[in-house]
């Protein structure tokens, strides 16, 4: 394990990617933030030809959107003038015979397709005005109707009297999804690293010297644990460097990521009174979560899930002579992992305690992802422990299975193994 760990962390490409990956990540984030700030600072001029005369005072300009009304002009003249002056778009509102005719007769002219956000704002403004006019035609006071509207906000509470909320459910989904995604990526990245390491030693014939003094199962476990520790080391360095760079780089470049407003952020501000209120609610809901239970189970399932798949990756590496030969064996390993992600995101989200969710949270090849997504919703401790025991017991069985393949496969050269051939190796 020590040899495998030092061999990985001293590798030049490993060191380069350990320090280069955070730079690339922060660089991409900074570039996106900078481009978003440039995009949000662009001023768009909209000309409005309102033949109906109903919207004269209805469109309000902002810092990035300026409305200008065109008077005493025909549609063709207004289109030509807007195009020659480089105006972003022309909004044409004809004079309708009936108010309801406006819904199908308004046209927006522009050089290319306008943004969906802009069109939503324009359509919302027109809809508000048209609906008010329709109510006036029916001798109904629109202001009174708006005052009578009641916004329903359902309180959520368990049978035991514990209060919950929609935000809490969202945080639980976010934690489960992030935990499952991290495990999925860790397995893919460092599982392949173990497999390539085995193939490299096998093709260079170093393995023939090593195997003379070390039992195959010890060599297999040492390779799995050593590479895992190297991966954790790299992961910790990434988190540390990304945290520092995300703090320093925006300050140096004068970019404020929080100042980049997206349509979703604006919608949150309108419905909740600002991002500050959202942050306070998030902190309060996080304090209500079973943090220690989540952390402990995340560590156990993360370690168990990774070791389980890592042993299979090592067995594949021992069975083949080159990385191109691994394709036929990769799909059976990746399919349970992909299935776990789909079950987690499409079944657990809908019903975290349903039959499908519970069954897949006990199957060792899917439980690391599915159970991690279920735990925030309140899974009994005995179910969590049972799933962990099954996972680690399966890992020990998989190591025995992989060691059988490893023992024979690492000394096999020049022959592409088949499933039938590998099955024979298990009997040796």
N, C-alpha and C positions, 0 to 999 in steps of 0.2 A: 504493500500500500504506500509506504514511504517512497519507494523507487518510482512508482507510477505517478504519485503526486508531484515529486520534484521534477520528473521528466516533463510533465505537462507545464508547470508554472515557469520552468526555465526555457521553454520553447520560445523562439523569437516571434513567431506568428501569434502565439497565445498572448505574449506581453504586448505586442503591437495592438491587437484587437481589444485587449483589456482597457487600454487607454484611448484608443481611437474611437471605439463604439460610443462612449458617452459624448465625445466631441461631435460625432456625426449626429447623434440624437438631439443634442442641444442646438446644434447648428440648424437642423431642419426645423425645430420648434421656433427658433429665433427668426428664421427666414419666413415661416408661415405667419408669425405675429407681425413682422415688419410689412409683409405684403398685405395682410389684412388691414393694418393701419393705413397703408396707402390707398387700398380699395375703399375703405370707409371714409377717407378724407376727400374723395373725388366729388366735385359738385356737379350735379345733373340739373339741367334746365329743362323744364317741361312747359310747353306752350299749350294753352287751353282755348279752344274755340267753342264757346258755349252759346249756341243759338237758342237754347231754351230759356236762358236767363235765370235759371233756378240755382245755380251753383256759384254765383259771383263771389260770395264771401265764405264759401264752404271749404276751400282748399287752403291750408296754412303752410307756408314755406318753413323749412328748417335750415340748419347749417349746410347740409349736403344735398338738399332738394329744394329748388326754387321754382315756384309756379308763376307763370306770367299769362295773363288773359289777353287774347287777341280780339280786338273790336273791329267792327265794320269790315270784315274780310270774308271772302268766299272760301270754301274748303280747299279748292285747288291753289288759290293764292297763298293760303296759310301753310299748306304742305310745302310749296315751293320756297317760301320765305324761311320756314323752319329748316329745310334741308340746306339752303344756301348759308344760313347763319350758324350751322353746326349745332342746332338745338338737339338735345338727346331724344326728345319725342314730342309728338303733337297729340293731345287728347281732344277728340271731336265729339261733342254732345249735341245732337240735332234737336230740333224743336218737335216734340212728340204730340200726337193727337190725344193720346191718353198717357197718364203717368206710367202705367205698367209697360208701355211700349219701349221705355228707356232701357229696360233690361237686355234687349236684343239689338239695340241700334247704336250704342256707344262704341266707338272705334279708337284704338290707339295706334298711331303711325310712328315708326322709328326706323333707323338704319338697319338694325338687326333685332333679334329677339330680346325683349327687355327682361330684367330679372323678375323672378317670381315674387320676391318680397315687395318690389315696387308695385307690381300689378295687384297684389293682395291689398296694399294700402289704398290704392286708388279705388278698387272695387268696394272695399269696406266703407270708404267715405261716401261713395255714390249710393250704396245700399242704405246707409243710415239716413241720408237726405230723402231718398225715394220712399222709404218706409214711413217717415214722418209725414210726407206729403199725402201718401195714401190714407193715413189715419185721419188727417185733416179733412180729406174728401168725405170720409165716412163720419165726420163730426165727432171724432174721438180725440181726446187730449193725449198726445204722445208723452208729454212730461208726467202726466198722472199715471199712465200705464207703466212707465219706467220706475216711478216712485213705488208702485205697487208690486214690482217684481221682487221675489224673495230668492236669495242665493242659498241653496241647500249645501251644508257642510256636515256630513255624517261623522259622528264621533265613533271611534273604533275602540272596543274594549273586550278583553277575554272574559270567559266565564268566572275566572278567579279574581276579576276586578282590576286587572292590569291594563292600563291604557296603551293603545297603539295608535299608529297613524299611517297614512299613505306614504309619507316621507320615510317612515321607518321601514315599510315594506320595500321601498325603492333602495334604501341603504343595504338591506339584507340581500336583495338581488345583486346589488353592485359588489358586495363583498364576496358572495358565492361565485359570481361570474369572474371576478378578478382572480380569485384563488384557483378556480378551474383552468383559467387561461394561462396563468403562470406555470402551473404544473404541466399543462400540455406543451408549452414552449420549452420548458426545462427538459422534458423527456425527449423532445425532437432534437434539440441542439446537442445535449450532452450524451444522449443515447447513441447518436451517430458518431460522436467523438470516441466513445468506447469501442464501437464497432470498427471504426477506421484504425484505432490503435491496435486491435487484435489482428486485423488484416495486415497492417504494416509489419508487425513482429513476425507474423507467419511467413510472409513473402521474403523477408530479409533473413530467414532461418535463425534468428536470434532465439526464437522460442525453443529450438532443439537443445540449446545450452541451458536455458532457464528450467525447462521441464525435467532436466536430469537431477535437480536438487530441490524442486518444489512440487508438491502435489497439485494436480490440475484444479481441484476445487479451491485450494488456497490461492492459487494464481488467479483464478476467476474472481474470487471475492476481493482480493487485493486490487485487481484492476478496476472493479466496480467502485469500491470505496475510495480508492485513490483518485480516480477521475471525478467522482462525486464531490470530494473535498476541493479539488481544483475548480470545479464548476461553481461551488458555493463561494470560494474565494473570489473568483471573477465577478460573481453576482454582487457580493458585498462591495467590492471596489466600484462597480458600476453605479450602485445606489449612492455611495459616498460622493463620487465625482459628479454625478448628475445633479445631486443636491447642491453642491458648491457652485457648479457652472450655471445652474438655473437661477442662482442668486446673483452671481457676479456679472455674467454676460449681459443681461437686460439693463443693468445699471450702467455698464460701460458704454453700451450702444444707445442708451437713452430710450429704451423700449419698455413700455408698461403693458405687460400681458393682460392685466385686469382692465385696461382701458379699451381693449378690443371688444367691441360690442357685437354680438351675433343676434340674429332674430330670436333665438331661444332665450338668450340672456334678457333681451328687451321684454319678452313675454313674461319671464319670471319677475322682472322688476314691476311690471304692470299689475300682476296678480298677487304679489306678495309684499309690495311696498319697498322693494330694494333688495340687493344682494346681501346686505348686512343682516336682514331678518332671516334670510335663507341660511346663512352661515351659523347664526345662533341656534336655529332649529336643528340643523345638522349636528352640531356639537351636543345639543341636549339629547337627541335620539341616539347618538353614538354612546353616550354615557349609560343609556338604558339597555344597550346590547350586552350579552354575556361575553365580555371581552376575553377573559382568561380561558373560558371554554373554547372560544373561537381560535385563539392563538395556539393552545395546546393541540387541539385536533387538527389544525392546519399543519403544524409541524409533523405530527404523526402520519397523517395521510399523505403529506408531501413526500416524506422520506420513504414510507412504504410503497407508494405508487411509483416513485422514481426507481427504487431498487428492483421492484418487480419487472418493470419494462427494461431496465438496464441489463438485467441478467439475460433476457431474451435477445437484446441487441448483441451482447457478447457471444452468445451461442451462434448467432447468424454469422458474425465475423469469423468465428472459428471454422464454420462449415464451408466457407467460400474462399476463393483465391484472389478475387478482385472485387472492388466496390460495384462494378457493373453487374456482377452475379447476384447481388443482394436483392434485386427488385422482386424476384418471384417469392421471396420470403418476407418482404416488408409489409405487404398488404394484410396478411392475417394478423400481424401485430398492431398495425395502425387502425384497423377497422373497429376493434372494441374501444379504442381511445376516441376516435371520431364519433362513434355511437354515443359514448358517454357525454360528449359535448352537446350533441343534438338533443339527447334526452334531458340534459340539464337545462338547456335554454328553452326548450319547447314544452317539456312536461313538468319539470319542477316549478317553473315560473307560474304555470297555470294551477297546479295542485301539488304542493310540496309533500303532502302526506298521502297521496294516492297510491294505488297498488303498484303501478309501473315505477313510480319514483322510489318506493320502498324496496322493490325487488332489485332494481339496478344499484341501489345503495349498499347491497350486500354482495353482489357479484364483484370479486376482487379486481377484475380488469376495468370495471367502470366505477366502482365505489369511491376512489379518490376524488373524482370530479363530482359525481352526483351527490355523495354524502356531504361534501364541503358546501355544496349549494343548498342543501336541505337544513344543515345545522343552524343557520341564523333564524330559521322559522320555528325552532323549538323541537328538536329531536331528543327523546329521552336518552339519558346517559348510557343506559344498558344497551340500547341499539347502537350507539356510537362505539362503545367498547367492543361489542360483538363484531361490528364491521371491521374494526382495527385488528382484532385477533384473527379473523378470517383472512384479512389482507396479508398480514405478516406470516401466517401459516402457509398461505399460497406462495409467498416469496421464497420460503425455505424449500417448498416442494419444487418451485421453478428453478432454484439454484441447483438442486439435485439433478433435475431434468437437463438443465443447461450444462452442468459439469460433465454429464455423460456424453453429450455432443461435443463439448469442448475437448475432452480427453482424447477422443478419436480424431476430431476434425482438425486440430492444430497441427497434426503430423501428416495430413492428407494433402498431396499436391497434384496439380495437373488433371484433376477430375472434378467436373461439375456435379455436385451432389443433387439428388432428387429427394422428394419426401419419403419415398420408399427406402432409399439408402440411409437417410437419417434415422428412420424408424428401426433399422437393423442395428445402428450404432447403440441405441438404447438398451439392447439385449447383451452387449459385450460386457 
